[in-house]
Amino acid sequence: MEENENTQDEILLESEELYEKLVIIIDKGQEPLRIDKFLMQRVEGATRNKIQQAIENEMVLVNDKPVKNNYKTKAGDKIIIYDSNSPESSEILPQNIPLNIVFEDDDLIIINKPVAMVVHPGSGNPDNTLINAVAWHLKHNCPQIDESELTRFGLVHRIDKNTSGLLVMAKKQKIMAELAKQFFNHTVHRRYVAVVWGNFETTEGTITGNVGRNLKSRKLFTVYPDGDYGKEAITHYKVLENFNYVTVVECRLETGRTHQIRVHMQYIGHPLFNDDFYGGDKIVKGTVYTKYKQFVENCFAICPRQALHAKELGFTHPGTGEKMLFESDLPQDMSSLIEKWRKYSTFKNDAE
């Protein structure tokens, strides 16, 4: 949804993963008006049916609370609209692709995504994605979901193609909206494990700095520390193991910007191991000796992608109110990489 330019209301537009939040604060001169009619006037391209569906699915809040379609707006009201950027249903082809489903009930699915699987169709990846696989799964295992609705289940967040780990997806619009709010309000627990280049001076810390697209290359993202561009991003890190030249760290996301951990780690001088986008696919720390270079090349071969895994995911179940926490083991490539560096580090320390 896009906002008309000719309005005196205060408007803010932010993004949080697959959702945008449009905030409208009604000015003093606004006459009382049904909220569905009000939003039709304010949001470009919106139909009354879409607006009413969004209100019914609690994707529209007034003063932080859901309302009915007949709610009359008044001066000072703060209206928040959550909007899904999920692919259109016409783009989705159900495909029989194996899924590692960690948990599933009538409301949502928790999936452990493997490396090299794209989450959703897009440019260069029209099919064979996780979304295609989930569409097949729902079609054959959830007959109560109408086929025309298959692609409306909620992809509330995503992880990069070459990042492994946990994702949550909603089966119902209302569940999707509730999960989206939790992500937007930063109440979702997300813990990643990464292998990064270099040693840390402190055992834990916080990285802050707006993250936005690189102005020269739209494939890349950049930290804008002065806040003049991009969107607020906060990453908390903790050192788990140090191997002289690389470090295993835990990263906890407070926000969820695209490439956030990868960009933040590069920003503080610790790019992810073998991250070909942000400089981690070459030797960043270490010696000039041929044997060391060969060792690193062997490590690149063991883990031929950025060493990043979404290990923990926690949230409040929108349907039951239960606190949910899921954890997945490190995939084989990262486990083998860490073990190889651990042995190398022990050998070096013993030799010195």
Helices and strands as residue ranges (DSSP letters): E 2-3, E 10-16, E 19-25, E 33-34, H 35-42, E 43-44, H 48-56, E 60-62, E 65-66, E 72-73, E 78-84, G 89-91, E 101-104, E 108-113, H 130-141, G 147-152, E 154-155, E 164-170, H 173-184, E 189-197, E 204-208, E 210-213, E 221-224, E 234-242, E 246-253, H 260-267, H 290-302, E 308-316, E 323-327, H 332-351
